[in-house]
Amino acid sequence: MKITTIKLQAETKARINKLREYKRESYDEILKKMLGILNVAKVNSEQAKSILMHIDENRSRLNIKKEKPKNGKEI
């Protein structure tokens, strides 16, 4: 597998990070997911919208997990 480097503006990187569904998801995985969504959108915009909503739901769960205290006790 050949690896390459691309330059991104900080704003672009932040926007890509908004599609991250789990903490260790790589940029390669995120970009492949974005390209897949674009391909779906060409054929079925409602299905693409559904995929994006699913990503938002997964991100919400991720954010909830991040907000829990490490000791498990509520403040």
C-alpha positions as CSV (number, residue, x, y, z in Angstrom):
1,M,0.0,0.0,0.0
2,K,1.4,3.4,-1.0
3,I,0.8,6.2,1.5
4,T,0.7,9.9,0.5
5,T,0.4,13.3,2.2
6,I,-2.0,16.0,1.4
7,K,-2.2,19.6,2.7
8,L,-5.5,20.8,4.1
9,Q,-6.5,24.1,5.5
10,A,-7.4,24.0,9.2
11,E,-11.0,24.7,8.4
12,T,-11.2,21.8,5.9
13,K,-9.7,19.5,8.5
14,A,-12.2,20.6,11.1
15,R,-15.1,19.9,8.6
16,I,-13.7,16.5,7.8
17,N,-13.5,15.8,11.6
18,K,-17.2,16.4,11.8
19,L,-17.8,13.3,9.8
20,R,-15.7,11.1,12.2
21,E,-18.0,8.4,13.7
22,Y,-15.5,7.0,16.2
23,K,-12.4,8.3,17.9
24,R,-9.7,6.4,15.9
25,E,-11.4,6.7,12.5
26,S,-8.6,7.6,10.0
27,Y,-8.8,10.4,7.5
28,D,-8.6,7.8,4.8
29,E,-11.7,6.1,6.1
30,I,-13.5,9.4,6.4
31,L,-12.7,10.5,2.9
32,K,-13.7,7.1,1.5
33,K,-17.0,7.5,3.4
34,M,-17.5,11.0,2.0
35,L,-16.9,9.8,-1.6
36,G,-19.3,6.9,-1.0
37,I,-22.0,9.4,0.2
38,L,-21.4,11.5,-2.9
39,N,-21.9,8.5,-5.2
40,V,-25.1,7.6,-3.4
41,A,-26.3,11.2,-3.6
42,K,-26.0,11.1,-7.4
43,V,-28.6,8.3,-7.5
44,N,-30.7,8.8,-4.4
45,S,-30.5,12.0,-2.4
46,E,-32.8,10.7,0.3
47,Q,-30.6,7.7,0.9
48,A,-27.6,10.0,1.2
49,K,-29.4,12.2,3.6
50,S,-30.3,9.0,5.7
51,I,-26.6,8.1,5.8
52,L,-25.6,11.5,7.0
53,M,-28.3,11.4,9.7
54,H,-26.9,8.0,10.8
55,I,-23.4,9.6,11.1
56,D,-24.8,12.4,13.2
57,E,-26.4,9.8,15.5
58,N,-23.1,8.0,15.9
59,R,-21.3,11.3,16.6
60,S,-23.9,12.1,19.2
61,R,-23.2,8.9,21.0
62,L,-19.4,9.6,20.7
63,N,-19.8,13.0,22.3
64,I,-21.9,11.6,25.1
65,K,-19.1,9.1,25.9
66,K,-16.5,11.8,25.8
67,E,-18.5,13.9,28.4
68,K,-18.7,11.2,31.0
69,P,-16.2,11.6,33.9
70,K,-13.4,9.0,33.8
71,N,-14.3,7.7,37.3
72,G,-17.8,7.0,36.2
73,K,-19.4,9.2,38.9
74,E,-21.6,12.1,38.0
75,I,-20.6,15.6,39.1
